[in-house]
Amino acid sequence: MKNVLQTKALFVLFAIVLLTPVSVARASAFDDMAHGIGIFLGAVRDGVLRPIQNSYCGWYDSEVASGAWGAGDFRKTVGDHICAGFTPDQNESPSFAAGTSTLALPGFTGLNLSGFNFQFPQVNVSPSALPGVSESSNTVATGTVSLPGSTVTSDNASGGALDPSSILYWTNIQRHDNGSLAALSDNATLDTIAQIRVKDMFAKQYFDHYSPSGDNVSKEAAANGYQYITIGENIALGNFASARALVQAWMDSPGHRANILNGTYTEIGIYAEEGQYQGSDVWIASQVFGKPLGDCPEPSAADKTAIANEQAQANSLAAQLSTIKNQMAADSSDTAAYNADAAKYNSIANQYNALIADIKNRAAVYNTAVNAFNACIKS
């Protein structure tokens, strides 16, 4: 382009000299040359520069008028300098396509502004909410206890021996015949508790689910390390013809029958002994029913602790995010500072959300275990 303009300039100057009368050429050669240069520069201005400026400023006016370029926009700042005091010709159509970042200058390679970022970045991460964690029912301390309100007695003067294994056999027969319930298994700890209860009644000469000092089957369970979901006791006093007759006597009493046919119980302890009670030779028997805590696996305490620790970490990160967000608002007029704040915010928010995702997974597993445990203890 530069060579073309130089060639045009020489041609114009040469033409001016040739067209000038010979008699005047020597006297006014420099004036004529200066005049010719002025004509040439005016032609360049009007023929080349003004159309470019006219086209650019027409585009500039349309962008500003549409609101696309606001105060502080780099493109508007450039346009303010180029188009200050310049009024574009109305019959010229702007050659700059609105909405693009390339200047379409005739005959020139466009200036691409797409590499410049004049806008603040979006804060692209929204912290998630902490998940809830279910609580399991604490049945160790508050397990249910079934103690029938009336006791079973026999007025027979004599009877047969009461063997614990036979009592267990006829108890499971009744469970099978009345609802096809699962057989109860013998538990050594419950056997011990049943024995303690029978011997205590003989020793203190009472026949009740509660001793004179207030002891009962649940207190004996705690003293002997039997953790239960539910526990119950049947007791009988007198002389019964057989173990079968004893179990039938319990079945004839609604409260005792309910214990024998309780589908929640999975194991039993039994003890029967003959001795002196208030001057008579009688048998006292005890059945201690139980559903141990181990039948319902408890949710992992380690998992619950891990969830609590991660929730504390998440709360700390959330506090940091809140602080950075306030700083971003304070730095909104400083692009560099704002971008640094936003990058830090997004980095911590990503950590936060990854942590929340892990908590949610842990909580889902833990809550499933809680629901299963609670369903088990109610079954």
C-alpha beads as a LAMMPS data file, in Angstrom:
LAMMPS data file: protein, C-alpha beads

379 atoms
378 bonds

1 atom types
1 bond types

-500.0 500.0 xlo xhi
-500.0 500.0 ylo yhi
-500.0 500.0 zlo zhi

Masses

1 110.0

Atoms # bond

1 1 1 0.000 0.000 0.000
2 1 1 2.822 2.375 0.889
3 1 1 4.433 1.866 -2.554
4 1 1 1.136 2.490 -4.302
5 1 1 0.626 5.798 -2.469
6 1 1 4.165 6.907 -3.242
7 1 1 3.664 6.116 -6.928
8 1 1 0.396 8.072 -6.979
9 1 1 2.083 11.052 -5.335
10 1 1 4.904 11.154 -7.916
11 1 1 2.397 10.841 -10.715
12 1 1 0.312 13.754 -9.424
13 1 1 3.374 15.946 -8.932
14 1 1 4.668 15.068 -12.406
15 1 1 1.265 15.859 -13.913
16 1 1 1.135 19.200 -12.115
17 1 1 4.541 20.178 -13.501
18 1 1 3.603 19.140 -17.047
19 1 1 0.319 21.018 -16.972
20 1 1 1.842 24.213 -15.634
21 1 1 2.653 26.860 -18.375
22 1 1 6.394 27.024 -19.213
23 1 1 6.601 30.749 -18.473
24 1 1 5.333 30.241 -14.933
25 1 1 7.020 26.924 -14.112
26 1 1 10.379 28.353 -13.099
27 1 1 8.936 31.193 -10.961
28 1 1 6.311 29.250 -9.054
29 1 1 7.593 25.705 -9.131
30 1 1 7.755 25.322 -5.331
31 1 1 4.362 26.969 -4.803
32 1 1 2.789 24.748 -7.414
33 1 1 4.434 21.697 -5.863
34 1 1 3.131 22.611 -2.421
35 1 1 -0.317 23.195 -3.846
36 1 1 -0.227 19.834 -5.595
37 1 1 0.815 18.079 -2.376
38 1 1 -2.071 19.765 -0.570
39 1 1 -4.487 18.599 -3.250
40 1 1 -3.089 15.066 -2.960
41 1 1 -3.345 14.916 0.831
42 1 1 -6.895 16.250 0.686
43 1 1 -7.741 13.550 -1.812
44 1 1 -6.248 10.904 0.499
45 1 1 -8.172 12.323 3.444
46 1 1 -11.477 12.553 1.600
47 1 1 -11.078 9.416 -0.468
48 1 1 -9.522 7.019 2.032
49 1 1 -9.396 8.186 5.651
50 1 1 -12.797 9.841 5.871
51 1 1 -14.714 6.798 4.536
52 1 1 -12.884 4.642 7.097
53 1 1 -13.595 7.053 9.929
54 1 1 -17.168 7.535 8.688
55 1 1 -17.756 3.781 8.613
56 1 1 -16.166 3.136 12.032
57 1 1 -17.874 6.063 13.764
58 1 1 -21.240 5.081 12.312
59 1 1 -20.784 1.652 13.871
60 1 1 -19.542 3.231 17.115
61 1 1 -22.642 5.461 17.364
62 1 1 -24.989 2.528 16.758
63 1 1 -23.316 0.374 19.436
64 1 1 -23.387 3.161 22.030
65 1 1 -27.005 3.990 21.197
66 1 1 -28.054 0.335 21.597
67 1 1 -26.411 0.138 25.011
68 1 1 -24.035 -2.613 23.929
69 1 1 -21.049 -0.498 24.950
70 1 1 -21.364 1.002 28.399
71 1 1 -19.194 3.369 30.384
72 1 1 -15.773 1.877 31.055
73 1 1 -15.917 -0.478 28.066
74 1 1 -12.514 -0.534 26.341
75 1 1 -14.122 -0.327 22.884
76 1 1 -16.082 2.769 23.860
77 1 1 -12.928 4.431 25.215
78 1 1 -11.167 3.839 21.843
79 1 1 -14.219 5.083 19.936
80 1 1 -14.436 8.239 22.066
81 1 1 -10.968 9.258 20.879
82 1 1 -11.513 8.377 17.214
83 1 1 -14.985 9.839 16.813
84 1 1 -14.836 12.916 19.098
85 1 1 -16.337 15.838 17.133
86 1 1 -16.872 13.688 14.044
87 1 1 -20.349 13.372 12.513
88 1 1 -20.745 10.338 10.211
89 1 1 -22.348 10.919 6.827
90 1 1 -25.965 9.758 6.938
91 1 1 -25.759 8.178 3.479
92 1 1 -22.942 5.891 4.536
93 1 1 -23.772 2.456 5.913
94 1 1 -21.474 1.318 8.730
95 1 1 -19.268 -1.506 7.530
96 1 1 -18.718 -2.830 11.051
97 1 1 -21.079 -5.678 11.828
98 1 1 -22.824 -5.102 15.144
99 1 1 -22.082 -7.727 17.722
100 1 1 -18.675 -8.695 16.305
101 1 1 -15.259 -7.890 17.668
102 1 1 -13.489 -7.511 14.293
103 1 1 -13.080 -4.082 12.646
104 1 1 -13.952 -4.460 8.957
105 1 1 -11.630 -1.782 7.504
106 1 1 -11.680 -1.726 3.677
107 1 1 -8.360 -2.822 2.294
108 1 1 -6.845 -3.594 5.689
109 1 1 -6.505 -6.745 7.742
110 1 1 -9.084 -6.580 10.526
111 1 1 -8.081 -5.944 14.125
112 1 1 -9.284 -8.916 16.156
113 1 1 -10.250 -7.994 19.718
114 1 1 -11.603 -11.428 20.650
115 1 1 -8.562 -12.221 22.786
116 1 1 -9.384 -9.469 25.266
117 1 1 -11.676 -10.124 28.207
118 1 1 -13.415 -6.968 29.360
119 1 1 -15.974 -8.688 31.564
120 1 1 -15.752 -10.066 35.073
121 1 1 -15.826 -13.876 35.198
122 1 1 -18.882 -15.665 36.468
123 1 1 -18.676 -17.265 39.908
124 1 1 -19.606 -20.701 38.624
125 1 1 -19.985 -22.791 41.780
126 1 1 -22.918 -22.637 44.165
127 1 1 -22.260 -24.386 47.495
128 1 1 -24.614 -27.256 48.234
129 1 1 -26.571 -27.709 51.426
130 1 1 -25.415 -30.069 54.158
131 1 1 -27.401 -33.334 54.170
132 1 1 -29.349 -34.481 57.176
133 1 1 -28.293 -37.470 59.244
134 1 1 -30.883 -39.705 60.910
135 1 1 -30.693 -40.701 64.536
136 1 1 -31.142 -44.307 65.599
137 1 1 -33.370 -45.275 68.502
138 1 1 -31.377 -46.057 71.625
139 1 1 -32.918 -49.323 72.725
140 1 1 -30.147 -50.466 75.052
141 1 1 -31.355 -48.305 77.924
142 1 1 -35.049 -48.176 77.042
143 1 1 -35.746 -51.660 75.655
144 1 1 -39.295 -52.916 76.145
145 1 1 -40.050 -55.256 79.044
146 1 1 -43.047 -57.583 79.165
147 1 1 -44.076 -58.639 82.683
148 1 1 -47.584 -60.150 82.723
149 1 1 -49.775 -58.618 85.391
150 1 1 -51.014 -61.897 86.891
151 1 1 -48.976 -64.915 87.940
152 1 1 -49.599 -68.584 87.179
153 1 1 -50.100 -70.887 90.171
154 1 1 -51.178 -74.477 90.724
155 1 1 -53.043 -75.820 93.732
156 1 1 -51.995 -79.442 93.166
157 1 1 -50.465 -81.030 96.241
158 1 1 -47.874 -82.848 94.182
159 1 1 -46.623 -82.891 90.643
160 1 1 -43.872 -83.991 88.322
161 1 1 -40.378 -82.617 87.957
162 1 1 -40.027 -79.592 85.724
163 1 1 -37.094 -79.922 83.351
164 1 1 -35.949 -76.739 81.509
165 1 1 -35.318 -78.599 78.254
166 1 1 -38.843 -80.019 78.310
167 1 1 -40.301 -76.595 79.070
168 1 1 -38.412 -75.219 76.036
169 1 1 -39.692 -78.058 73.855
170 1 1 -43.366 -77.476 74.692
171 1 1 -42.930 -73.714 74.423
172 1 1 -41.685 -74.066 70.838
173 1 1 -44.506 -76.509 70.049
174 1 1 -46.999 -73.812 71.059
175 1 1 -45.190 -71.248 68.884
176 1 1 -45.304 -73.598 65.929
177 1 1 -48.949 -74.519 66.393
178 1 1 -50.089 -70.926 66.908
179 1 1 -48.775 -68.983 63.964
180 1 1 -45.806 -71.036 62.746
181 1 1 -43.457 -68.819 64.712
182 1 1 -39.727 -69.489 64.703
183 1 1 -38.445 -71.671 67.530
184 1 1 -36.705 -69.889 70.375
185 1 1 -33.061 -70.794 70.982
186 1 1 -31.650 -71.327 74.439
187 1 1 -29.380 -68.540 75.715
188 1 1 -26.989 -69.207 78.593
189 1 1 -27.115 -65.645 79.935
190 1 1 -30.904 -65.718 80.002
191 1 1 -30.744 -69.109 81.757
192 1 1 -28.596 -67.446 84.422
193 1 1 -31.039 -64.560 84.797
194 1 1 -33.967 -66.986 85.122
195 1 1 -32.083 -68.920 87.816
196 1 1 -31.267 -65.693 89.724
197 1 1 -34.929 -64.721 89.646
198 1 1 -36.201 -68.101 90.947
199 1 1 -33.645 -68.346 93.753
200 1 1 -34.345 -64.741 94.796
201 1 1 -38.060 -65.529 95.137
202 1 1 -37.328 -68.498 97.349
203 1 1 -34.771 -66.569 99.377
204 1 1 -37.016 -63.566 100.000
205 1 1 -40.320 -65.495 100.002
206 1 1 -42.147 -63.457 97.382
207 1 1 -43.780 -64.423 94.089
208 1 1 -43.804 -61.446 91.735
209 1 1 -41.954 -59.903 88.809
210 1 1 -40.521 -57.336 91.219
211 1 1 -38.523 -58.179 94.324
212 1 1 -39.147 -56.308 97.599
213 1 1 -36.139 -54.138 96.738
214 1 1 -37.486 -53.384 93.252
215 1 1 -35.247 -55.717 91.258
216 1 1 -36.708 -57.293 88.130
217 1 1 -35.661 -59.129 84.997
218 1 1 -34.457 -55.989 83.195
219 1 1 -32.196 -55.025 86.101
220 1 1 -30.757 -58.528 86.143
221 1 1 -30.172 -58.278 82.384
222 1 1 -28.188 -55.081 82.876
223 1 1 -26.219 -56.607 85.751
224 1 1 -25.321 -59.633 83.627
225 1 1 -24.387 -57.704 80.477
226 1 1 -27.364 -58.753 78.370
227 1 1 -28.139 -55.891 75.987
228 1 1 -31.584 -56.296 74.587
229 1 1 -34.111 -54.747 72.291
230 1 1 -36.968 -56.329 74.195
231 1 1 -37.177 -58.713 77.140
232 1 1 -40.002 -60.476 78.989
233 1 1 -40.635 -62.885 81.819
234 1 1 -43.167 -65.578 82.670
235 1 1 -43.187 -67.050 86.189
236 1 1 -45.177 -69.904 87.727
237 1 1 -45.551 -71.341 91.234
238 1 1 -47.027 -74.625 92.384
239 1 1 -47.026 -78.293 91.495
240 1 1 -47.697 -79.054 87.835
241 1 1 -48.194 -82.523 86.387
242 1 1 -45.500 -81.984 83.755
243 1 1 -43.600 -79.422 81.723
244 1 1 -46.364 -79.654 79.134
245 1 1 -49.000 -78.850 81.788
246 1 1 -46.927 -75.875 82.976
247 1 1 -46.641 -74.425 79.460
248 1 1 -50.377 -74.975 78.936
249 1 1 -51.094 -73.061 82.149
250 1 1 -49.086 -70.157 80.797
251 1 1 -50.954 -70.414 77.469
252 1 1 -54.264 -70.185 79.356
253 1 1 -53.236 -66.789 80.781
254 1 1 -53.470 -63.954 78.195
255 1 1 -50.386 -62.039 79.335
256 1 1 -48.159 -65.126 79.536
257 1 1 -49.547 -66.454 76.242
258 1 1 -48.579 -63.158 74.588
259 1 1 -44.983 -63.650 75.695
260 1 1 -44.818 -67.227 74.381
261 1 1 -46.305 -66.200 71.015
262 1 1 -44.366 -62.952 70.632
263 1 1 -42.687 -63.114 67.211
264 1 1 -40.137 -60.488 68.236
265 1 1 -38.368 -62.775 70.697
266 1 1 -35.584 -64.942 69.278
267 1 1 -34.108 -66.612 72.408
268 1 1 -35.059 -67.745 75.866
269 1 1 -33.655 -68.706 79.252
270 1 1 -35.456 -71.195 81.546
271 1 1 -35.019 -72.331 85.139
272 1 1 -37.237 -74.334 87.500
273 1 1 -36.564 -75.379 91.095
274 1 1 -38.443 -77.088 93.887
275 1 1 -38.306 -75.570 97.353
276 1 1 -40.160 -74.250 100.399
277 1 1 -42.434 -71.301 99.842
278 1 1 -44.500 -70.023 102.765
279 1 1 -44.530 -73.455 104.361
280 1 1 -45.342 -75.490 101.241
281 1 1 -43.156 -77.619 99.010
282 1 1 -43.625 -76.122 95.530
283 1 1 -41.916 -75.495 92.221
284 1 1 -41.095 -72.003 90.972
285 1 1 -40.296 -71.670 87.281
286 1 1 -39.161 -68.721 85.192
287 1 1 -39.043 -68.119 81.450
288 1 1 -36.968 -65.104 80.353
289 1 1 -37.559 -64.131 76.721
290 1 1 -35.248 -61.834 74.813
291 1 1 -34.357 -60.225 71.544
292 1 1 -30.680 -59.243 71.892
293 1 1 -29.355 -55.988 70.551
294 1 1 -27.097 -57.981 68.233
295 1 1 -30.156 -59.139 66.267
296 1 1 -30.382 -55.600 64.885
297 1 1 -26.951 -54.357 63.754
298 1 1 -26.501 -50.797 64.918
299 1 1 -25.390 -48.028 62.533
300 1 1 -21.635 -47.522 62.602
301 1 1 -20.570 -45.076 65.280
302 1 1 -17.346 -44.493 63.308
303 1 1 -19.381 -43.457 60.247
304 1 1 -21.416 -41.024 62.329
305 1 1 -18.229 -39.499 63.765
306 1 1 -16.706 -39.181 60.280
307 1 1 -19.837 -37.435 59.011
308 1 1 -19.773 -35.021 61.948
309 1 1 -16.093 -34.211 61.308
310 1 1 -16.704 -33.596 57.603
311 1 1 -19.696 -31.403 58.404
312 1 1 -17.455 -29.299 60.647
313 1 1 -14.954 -28.952 57.773
314 1 1 -17.773 -28.017 55.398
315 1 1 -19.014 -25.339 57.806
316 1 1 -15.497 -23.885 57.942
317 1 1 -15.275 -23.766 54.130
318 1 1 -18.740 -22.190 53.941
319 1 1 -17.564 -19.421 56.283
320 1 1 -14.531 -18.805 54.036
321 1 1 -16.781 -18.630 50.973
322 1 1 -18.978 -16.049 52.662
323 1 1 -15.936 -13.891 53.470
324 1 1 -14.585 -14.109 49.904
325 1 1 -17.994 -13.299 48.448
326 1 1 -18.110 -10.098 50.480
327 1 1 -14.587 -9.268 49.278
328 1 1 -15.675 -9.794 45.662
329 1 1 -18.416 -7.236 46.142
330 1 1 -15.861 -4.780 47.552
331 1 1 -13.501 -5.425 44.589
332 1 1 -16.176 -5.164 41.902
333 1 1 -14.538 -2.089 40.325
334 1 1 -11.074 -3.685 40.206
335 1 1 -10.983 -6.339 37.497
336 1 1 -7.697 -7.919 38.574
337 1 1 -8.676 -8.101 42.241
338 1 1 -12.154 -9.363 41.423
339 1 1 -10.779 -12.084 39.143
340 1 1 -8.359 -13.185 41.870
341 1 1 -11.217 -13.284 44.395
342 1 1 -13.402 -15.260 41.979
343 1 1 -10.655 -17.794 41.295
344 1 1 -10.127 -18.303 45.030
345 1 1 -13.881 -18.553 45.607
346 1 1 -14.329 -21.175 42.898
347 1 1 -11.375 -23.196 44.170
348 1 1 -12.767 -23.343 47.717
349 1 1 -16.317 -23.898 46.459
350 1 1 -15.106 -26.903 44.466
351 1 1 -13.510 -28.302 47.634
352 1 1 -16.720 -27.600 49.525
353 1 1 -18.945 -29.315 46.985
354 1 1 -16.633 -32.345 46.762
355 1 1 -16.804 -32.597 50.555
356 1 1 -20.590 -32.269 50.529
357 1 1 -20.833 -35.020 47.908
358 1 1 -18.793 -37.306 50.158
359 1 1 -20.936 -36.397 53.178
360 1 1 -24.092 -37.148 51.210
361 1 1 -22.766 -40.570 50.222
362 1 1 -21.740 -41.349 53.806
363 1 1 -25.030 -40.016 55.162
364 1 1 -27.035 -42.098 52.698
365 1 1 -25.267 -45.275 53.841
366 1 1 -25.592 -44.316 57.509
367 1 1 -29.271 -43.351 57.194
368 1 1 -30.027 -46.624 55.427
369 1 1 -28.449 -48.455 58.359
370 1 1 -30.492 -46.339 60.798
371 1 1 -33.729 -47.112 58.982
372 1 1 -32.911 -50.814 58.898
373 1 1 -32.085 -50.785 62.625
374 1 1 -35.283 -48.959 63.545
375 1 1 -37.352 -51.296 61.370
376 1 1 -35.655 -54.279 63.056
377 1 1 -36.368 -53.184 66.608
378 1 1 -40.014 -52.569 65.755
379 1 1 -40.497 -55.935 64.061

Bonds

1 1 1 2
2 1 2 3
3 1 3 4
4 1 4 5
5 1 5 6
6 1 6 7
7 1 7 8
8 1 8 9
9 1 9 10
10 1 10 11
11 1 11 12
12 1 12 13
13 1 13 14
14 1 14 15
15 1 15 16
16 1 16 17
17 1 17 18
18 1 18 19
19 1 19 20
20 1 20 21
21 1 21 22
22 1 22 23
23 1 23 24
24 1 24 25
25 1 25 26
26 1 26 27
27 1 27 28
28 1 28 29
29 1 29 30
30 1 30 31
31 1 31 32
32 1 32 33
33 1 33 34
34 1 34 35
35 1 35 36
36 1 36 37
37 1 37 38
38 1 38 39
39 1 39 40
40 1 40 41
41 1 41 42
42 1 42 43
43 1 43 44
44 1 44 45
45 1 45 46
46 1 46 47
47 1 47 48
48 1 48 49
49 1 49 50
50 1 50 51
51 1 51 52
52 1 52 53
53 1 53 54
54 1 54 55
55 1 55 56
56 1 56 57
57 1 57 58
58 1 58 59
59 1 59 60
60 1 60 61
61 1 61 62
62 1 62 63
63 1 63 64
64 1 64 65
65 1 65 66
66 1 66 67
67 1 67 68
68 1 68 69
69 1 69 70
70 1 70 71
71 1 71 72
72 1 72 73
73 1 73 74
74 1 74 75
75 1 75 76
76 1 76 77
77 1 77 78
78 1 78 79
79 1 79 80
80 1 80 81
81 1 81 82
82 1 82 83
83 1 83 84
84 1 84 85
85 1 85 86
86 1 86 87
87 1 87 88
88 1 88 89
89 1 89 90
90 1 90 91
91 1 91 92
92 1 92 93
93 1 93 94
94 1 94 95
95 1 95 96
96 1 96 97
97 1 97 98
98 1 98 99
99 1 99 100
100 1 100 101
101 1 101 102
102 1 102 103
103 1 103 104
104 1 104 105
105 1 105 106
106 1 106 107
107 1 107 108
108 1 108 109
109 1 109 110
110 1 110 111
111 1 111 112
112 1 112 113
113 1 113 114
114 1 114 115
115 1 115 116
116 1 116 117
117 1 117 118
118 1 118 119
119 1 119 120
120 1 120 121
121 1 121 122
122 1 122 123
123 1 123 124
124 1 124 125
125 1 125 126
126 1 126 127
127 1 127 128
128 1 128 129
129 1 129 130
130 1 130 131
131 1 131 132
132 1 132 133
133 1 133 134
134 1 134 135
135 1 135 136
136 1 136 137
137 1 137 138
138 1 138 139
139 1 139 140
140 1 140 141
141 1 141 142
142 1 142 143
143 1 143 144
144 1 144 145
145 1 145 146
146 1 146 147
147 1 147 148
148 1 148 149
149 1 149 150
150 1 150 151
151 1 151 152
152 1 152 153
153 1 153 154
154 1 154 155
155 1 155 156
156 1 156 157
157 1 157 158
158 1 158 159
159 1 159 160
160 1 160 161
161 1 161 162
162 1 162 163
163 1 163 164
164 1 164 165
165 1 165 166
166 1 166 167
167 1 167 168
168 1 168 169
169 1 169 170
170 1 170 171
171 1 171 172
172 1 172 173
173 1 173 174
174 1 174 175
175 1 175 176
176 1 176 177
177 1 177 178
178 1 178 179
179 1 179 180
180 1 180 181
181 1 181 182
182 1 182 183
183 1 183 184
184 1 184 185
185 1 185 186
186 1 186 187
187 1 187 188
188 1 188 189
189 1 189 190
190 1 190 191
191 1 191 192
192 1 192 193
193 1 193 194
194 1 194 195
195 1 195 196
196 1 196 197
197 1 197 198
198 1 198 199
199 1 199 200
200 1 200 201
201 1 201 202
202 1 202 203
203 1 203 204
204 1 204 205
205 1 205 206
206 1 206 207
207 1 207 208
208 1 208 209
209 1 209 210
210 1 210 211
211 1 211 212
212 1 212 213
213 1 213 214
214 1 214 215
215 1 215 216
216 1 216 217
217 1 217 218
218 1 218 219
219 1 219 220
220 1 220 221
221 1 221 222
222 1 222 223
223 1 223 224
224 1 224 225
225 1 225 226
226 1 226 227
227 1 227 228
228 1 228 229
229 1 229 230
230 1 230 231
231 1 231 232
232 1 232 233
233 1 233 234
234 1 234 235
235 1 235 236
236 1 236 237
237 1 237 238
238 1 238 239
239 1 239 240
240 1 240 241
241 1 241 242
242 1 242 243
243 1 243 244
244 1 244 245
245 1 245 246
246 1 246 247
247 1 247 248
248 1 248 249
249 1 249 250
250 1 250 251
251 1 251 252
252 1 252 253
253 1 253 254
254 1 254 255
255 1 255 256
256 1 256 257
257 1 257 258
258 1 258 259
259 1 259 260
260 1 260 261
261 1 261 262
262 1 262 263
263 1 263 264
264 1 264 265
265 1 265 266
266 1 266 267
267 1 267 268
268 1 268 269
269 1 269 270
270 1 270 271
271 1 271 272
272 1 272 273
273 1 273 274
274 1 274 275
275 1 275 276
276 1 276 277
277 1 277 278
278 1 278 279
279 1 279 280
280 1 280 281
281 1 281 282
282 1 282 283
283 1 283 284
284 1 284 285
285 1 285 286
286 1 286 287
287 1 287 288
288 1 288 289
289 1 289 290
290 1 290 291
291 1 291 292
292 1 292 293
293 1 293 294
294 1 294 295
295 1 295 296
296 1 296 297
297 1 297 298
298 1 298 299
299 1 299 300
300 1 300 301
301 1 301 302
302 1 302 303
303 1 303 304
304 1 304 305
305 1 305 306
306 1 306 307
307 1 307 308
308 1 308 309
309 1 309 310
310 1 310 311
311 1 311 312
312 1 312 313
313 1 313 314
314 1 314 315
315 1 315 316
316 1 316 317
317 1 317 318
318 1 318 319
319 1 319 320
320 1 320 321
321 1 321 322
322 1 322 323
323 1 323 324
324 1 324 325
325 1 325 326
326 1 326 327
327 1 327 328
328 1 328 329
329 1 329 330
330 1 330 331
331 1 331 332
332 1 332 333
333 1 333 334
334 1 334 335
335 1 335 336
336 1 336 337
337 1 337 338
338 1 338 339
339 1 339 340
340 1 340 341
341 1 341 342
342 1 342 343
343 1 343 344
344 1 344 345
345 1 345 346
346 1 346 347
347 1 347 348
348 1 348 349
349 1 349 350
350 1 350 351
351 1 351 352
352 1 352 353
353 1 353 354
354 1 354 355
355 1 355 356
356 1 356 357
357 1 357 358
358 1 358 359
359 1 359 360
360 1 360 361
361 1 361 362
362 1 362 363
363 1 363 364
364 1 364 365
365 1 365 366
366 1 366 367
367 1 367 368
368 1 368 369
369 1 369 370
370 1 370 371
371 1 371 372
372 1 372 373
373 1 373 374
374 1 374 375
375 1 375 376
376 1 376 377
377 1 377 378
378 1 378 379
